[in-house]
Amino acid sequence: MLTIRFSRVGRKNKAQFRIVLQQHTMTPTGKHIAVLGSYDPHQKKAVIKADKVKEWIAKGAQVSDSAYNLFIREGVIEGKKRAVKMERPKPPVVEEAPAKAEAAPAVAEKAGEAPAETVVEEKAAEAATPVVEEKVETPVAA
């Protein structure tokens, strides 16, 4: 099956695309049958060989969603734009610490020990209270 899609060319951070016709199993930068135009997304300029695009679509070539939307915007074909779906990056999984702390007192209570929260609170209370050193006078032997 033939497909019309973008093939990225250009420098890093300065993308430009060729609109190419190729087998759908080929990589986008791989061997192509025909170059049907180009697109510069930074300047929003497209150069499209409209007659060739229409000819290949009539022969049964499939069009990628992004290329299809570009053709509609440029007036090459008529229709309604397609929704281009891209996966959003998944946020990193962070384990919640409070869930572990809640489980710890239950385990400690079963073992007959004081819950971990009370032990932590007692240590915090000890650290918060000022320690006053008392001077003890020792008798001096004469």
FENURGI-V364846 format. One record per residue. RES is the residue in one letter. PSI is psi in degrees with one decimal (none if undefined). BURIAL is b if it has 9 or more other ideal C-beta (glycine too) atoms within 8 Angstrom, else e. D_LAST is the distance of its C-alpha to the last C-alpha in Angstrom with 2 decimals. Layout:
<<RES:PSI:BURIAL:D_LAST> <RES:PSI:BURIAL:D_LAST>>
This chain:
<<M:135.0:e:112.01> <L:147.4:b:111.78> <T:146.4:b:109.23> <I:122.6:b:108.82> <R:176.4:b:105.22> <F:145.4:b:102.83> <S:117.6:b:101.75> <R:133.3:b:98.78> <V:173.5:e:99.20> <G:-179.2:e:97.48> <R:173.3:e:94.08> <K:136.6:e:90.62> <N:10.6:e:89.96> <K:68.4:e:93.62> <A:144.3:e:95.58> <Q:154.0:b:99.34> <F:142.8:b:101.52> <R:144.7:b:104.89> <I:112.9:b:106.98> <V:157.8:b:108.31> <L:124.1:b:110.54> <Q:170.2:b:109.35> <Q:142.7:e:109.09> <H:-16.8:e:106.47> <T:-13.2:e:104.86> <M:153.0:b:104.22> <T:150.1:e:100.95> <P:-28.8:b:101.38> <T:5.2:e:101.03> <G:-164.7:e:103.39> <K:136.4:e:107.11> <H:160.0:b:109.18> <I:-43.2:e:112.88> <A:149.4:e:113.20> <V:120.2:b:111.18> <L:-1.0:b:112.17> <G:-168.9:b:110.10> <S:162.1:b:106.67> <Y:130.2:b:104.02> <D:105.3:b:101.31> <P:-20.4:e:98.79> <H:-39.0:e:97.05> <Q:-4.4:e:100.25> <K:37.8:e:101.84> <K:135.4:e:104.95> <A:136.0:b:107.11> <V:113.1:e:110.13> <I:135.4:b:112.04> <K:87.2:e:115.38> <A:-41.3:e:116.52> <D:-38.5:e:119.81> <K:-39.4:b:118.14> <V:-48.7:b:115.46> <K:-38.9:b:118.16> <E:-46.5:e:120.21> <W:-34.6:b:117.39> <I:-39.5:b:116.41> <A:-30.3:e:120.08> <K:-6.8:e:120.02> <G:9.2:e:117.12> <A:136.8:b:114.00> <Q:151.7:b:110.89> <V:133.4:b:108.76> <S:160.2:b:104.95> <D:-44.3:b:103.49> <S:-42.9:b:102.14> <A:-39.2:b:105.39> <Y:-46.3:b:107.41> <N:-36.4:b:105.47> <L:-42.9:b:106.00> <F:-38.4:b:109.74> <I:-44.4:b:109.98> <R:-37.9:e:108.09> <E:-7.0:e:110.39> <G:17.5:e:113.49> <V:-42.6:b:114.59> <I:161.8:b:114.82> <E:150.0:e:114.97> <G:-169.4:e:112.69> <K:140.1:e:109.37> <K:150.0:e:106.10> <R:153.7:e:104.14> <A:123.3:e:100.49> <V:116.0:e:98.48> <K:123.0:e:95.71> <M:141.4:e:92.65> <E:134.1:e:89.64> <R:144.0:e:86.53> <P:136.5:e:83.41> <K:136.5:e:81.34> <P:149.9:e:77.79> <P:144.1:e:75.09> <V:121.4:e:74.03> <V:122.7:e:70.49> <E:138.6:e:68.92> <E:130.1:e:67.25> <A:-37.5:e:63.56> <P:-30.5:e:63.69> <A:-38.3:e:66.20> <K:-39.0:b:63.78> <A:-33.2:b:60.93> <E:-33.3:e:63.20> <A:-29.7:e:64.03> <A:-44.7:b:60.41> <P:-36.8:b:59.40> <A:-40.8:e:62.47> <V:-40.8:e:61.63> <A:-38.9:b:57.99> <E:-37.4:b:59.12> <K:-34.3:e:61.50> <A:-6.5:e:58.75> <G:11.9:e:56.62> <E:169.7:e:53.99> <A:144.3:e:53.01> <P:149.3:b:55.38> <A:-34.1:b:54.37> <E:-42.4:b:54.61> <T:-34.1:e:51.96> <V:-42.3:b:49.59> <V:-41.1:e:50.15> <E:-39.6:e:49.72> <E:-41.8:e:46.40> <K:-38.3:e:45.06> <A:-38.1:e:46.33> <A:-39.5:e:44.66> <E:-38.3:e:41.30> <A:-29.5:e:41.70> <A:-27.7:e:42.70> <T:130.0:e:39.73> <P:142.1:e:36.80> <V:123.1:e:33.55> <V:123.0:e:30.55> <E:131.9:e:27.22> <E:137.2:e:24.48> <K:126.7:e:20.97> <V:124.1:e:18.51> <E:131.2:e:15.02> <T:139.2:e:12.45> <P:138.6:e:9.26> <V:128.7:e:6.25> <A:132.3:e:3.78> <A:none:e:0.00>>
